[in-house]
Amino acid sequence: MEARRLRWDTLAALSSSSKGRLRYCRHWLQDEDILEGCMSPLELSPYSGWVLDRVIGQSDQEMAPSGSSTPNESTPVTKQPSLEITSAGKQGFSPLSSTAPSETKGNDDCGLLEMDQEFFQAVLPSKVTEVEGCIQMYEEMHRLKGKEGLRQWQEQQEQMVRAVYDLASEQLKRFDELKELKQHQEFQDLQEVMEKSSKEAQGQQEKLKEEHRHRAKVLNLKLREAEQQRQCQEELERQRKEEGQERLRRLYSIQEEVLQLNQQIDPNYKHKDLPRIDLSAYSNRGNQICGLVSGLIRTTSEKGFPTQADVANTERALQEMRGLISRMQQEIAAAVEEKRRKEEEEAKQKQKELQKKEQTKAQTPAPAQQAGGKQQKEGLQVKAEESTMQWYQQLQDAAEQCVAAFSGISNCKDNNEVKKIKTDLQKAATIPVSQISRIAGSQLREIFDKINNLLSGKTVQSGGRSVSVTQHPQGLDFVYYKLAEKFVNQGEEEVASHRDAAFPIAVVASGIWEMHPRVGDLFLAHLHRKCPYAVPFYPALKEGTSMEEYQRMLGYQVKDSKVEEQDHFLKRMSGMIRLYAAIIQLRWPYGNKQGPHPHGLHYGWRWLAQMLNMEPLADVTATLLYGFLEN
């Protein structure tokens, strides 16, 4: 097909040449000379392509049976058609007639063969056609040779491919066999290593098991020993605690007995009217013994449990107190006997004057009382003066009345609205006081104005909310009470830690006291309740009062039946006394300085005088006097 396409390309190229575009007429041979065709230049006929196809077809049919044809033998065959083609041209037959295309489209190969036979009969021989036939035959021969060579080359390549494929297959088989052999060897080596490792692991495991059993035995022995030691220690600790608790209970019972015995040594005892008797020495010694016992109990409470030596010391103190009571009773008995004897003598001497005797009996207690009072004033006092105690009781009653006045706010568990008002009022009253510090400076006036506005019924801002005491009828009493309590708490906490903080807190408290006197009274009530030494006042142990309650009355903090340490107690008491001393001597600088101080220096002198005239308490009296005077 490729050769045929080339031939047609050649014919198309020739037909497009200058001579190929010349028009020829089939009737030209009738008028021309016979030799004109020989003299004219050679050119291919327009039918040469079709002729060559036909000639080649016949040559193939002739060469097929023989199989040994040569180019020399095919020459006569090509000449005959050439003559026929030439004759056909002379007769003027044109293959481009309308019959040929229609037959070519409508009939099969048999119709074409019949048309070719008719055409060969009409074609005349021509030299040009013969040459063209030879050229086509030569090209066909070369095409056949190339085809044969291509076929042979393809066979060689196929053989080479098969050989290479067979070689590659053999090599792949050898490679697979070698790989399989290596894998088998590696598997055997790995299996041997695993067996060896397994044996070693089993041996190591057995060894570890043996060591574990040995260690377990040792540990079990140690555990049993440790358990026995722990049980022994627990038993010893339990016994020690029981003994300590028993000793502590013994100490408390001794202290209670000592305090009860000390109550019998009261200077205002019923026998104080006896002549020539002074119970102040017994009272002083009794107070010292009570202080000694209380100090021992506090010390042992801080350490844990009292020792046997502590119990022995307290028992000696108890024996001393009993001996003191015995001597006092003996002295009182002697005084009573002497008084009775004198009365009998006077009765005998004044039998005649019954009226004078009755007057004498009625007037006898007065001189005795005056003498007893004079002796009491000459010695140290145990109780505060009667006017001071009345003032103390009035302040406590005022505080209780204030608490009762705002009971509706304090008991508001079911009313959420009142509870919310209570929280807002408490924050508005206490937060500004908490903001007072030793470096407050210019903030003091702002804090004072905020507290003063709240107490005056104005609306203030607290925590982003508007708060006023007019929101509840009992709001003002509640704010009074909480504000006074907060000032005392600041003295107990802030001033106790930072002494310099006493003055800024005191100047604000003094200004509020001056503007709102009721806050000052509540402040004193809270102060006396937490620090009775600010009265000054030494609470006495009454019948039916427990020791924990009595410790709280003295100002100690008792939590879970444990009394606070003495250092912490003295620090709190000193902080409150320092705040009290600062309030006495300071005034609000922006207030009315024309009026008197709401709680001026004369109160300080009175407290100092009464404190010095009272029986000193161990550690407490010295600490409070030092803090008061240092401020």
Disulfide bonds with the S-S distance in Angstrom:
none
